[in-house]
Amino acid sequence: MHDEIPIRKIIHVDMDAFFASVEQLDNPDLHGKPVAVGGSSDRGVVSAASYEARKFGVRSAMSSVVARKLCPDLIFVKSNFERYKEVSQKIRKIFLEYTDKVEPLSLDEAYLDVTENKKGYPSASLIAKEIRQKIFEQTGLTASAGISINKFIAKVASDINKPNGQKTIGPEEVLDFLENLDIRKFYGVGKVTQEKMYNLGIFTGKDLKNKSLEYLTETFGKSGAYYYYVVRGIHKSEVKPNRIRKSLGAERTFFENISSEIFMLERLQNIADEIERRLKKSKVAGKTITLKIKYSDFTLQTRSKTLPYFISDKALILEIVKELLFQEKVSNSVRLLGISLSNLNTEKKKTASKKETVSVQLSFDF
């Protein structure tokens, strides 16, 4: 017996170069100039880049040294998360005027389910246009949007007419759109998977669609089933207004590399303080503790341990972290350390889902 997939009206709203745009808004001298939010030191990392900077190839998560080489006129601005949160809350209020089904992904993007909405509007495209207009009027910032029958397609669509644009993929367009889509634009396909798919002759959605469920599961594990269904327009994930936190962590990048485990433990103590504070604030605890180590050559290592019980106490966290740190010798000097807790007591067990198929109503007003 096949389940019928409900056709929803989903909007994915994504602010345009959010952090950098807020900085340009607050400081008119930065308007129209290449701006990078983040540290300008040799050890700094770009958190966000304005569109003017992106033209030079500057991207988030890029080292500041590389960014400056690509764009010698790049202006670095320190991040101001309190300000970004303040603007984000204004934007969230606009979303809530239309629907309570709002799922924030971060400060600058969210999913909205407007199948039934507070305004009683039949068109999701018009709602997206109105929301973008209100965001601009109330904050001076631009946003882009994607509108479609599920979260996956809406997210892919929001990238198409960036910046300051929107794209609707109506129910009758979904299958053609997905077949013609370059595989690297599929949300959830990273660089490694992209290369793997290219090597297997999978370049577009159509190529992906030609592969059986068995083949994709064998080749890509659990993700194989996800790829099999999304390319057929099937993505049952609902917009979840209260997203369940799956992990909580903190990390520090050091001004100078450290090679002594004693110094590392000192830094890890400070990180554990921060973790405990955040766990108490969120009223959560976790079973899996992960130590993250980034070496001076940028190679990354994680070491984890899962306990049979939940913990949130700093002393217990540190005890496990210490054990993980001395599990094997730290092979190089270290530039970053992090601790995270996952397997939290907020997670619910997922029930096994039945086989999925899609039923598309062509007369749907988008």
PyMOL commands that set and color helices and strands:
alter all, ss='L'
color gray80, all
select helices_A, chain A and resi 18-26+28-30+51-54+64-70+81-96+124-139+151-158+174-180+183-185+191-199+205-209+213-220+222-230+261-282+314-325
alter helices_A, ss='H'
color red, helices_A
select strands_A, chain A and resi 10-15+35-38+46-49+75-77+102-106+109-113+143-148+166-168+247-258+286-295+300-311+334-344
alter strands_A, ss='S'
color yellow, strands_A
deselect
rebuild
show_as cartoon
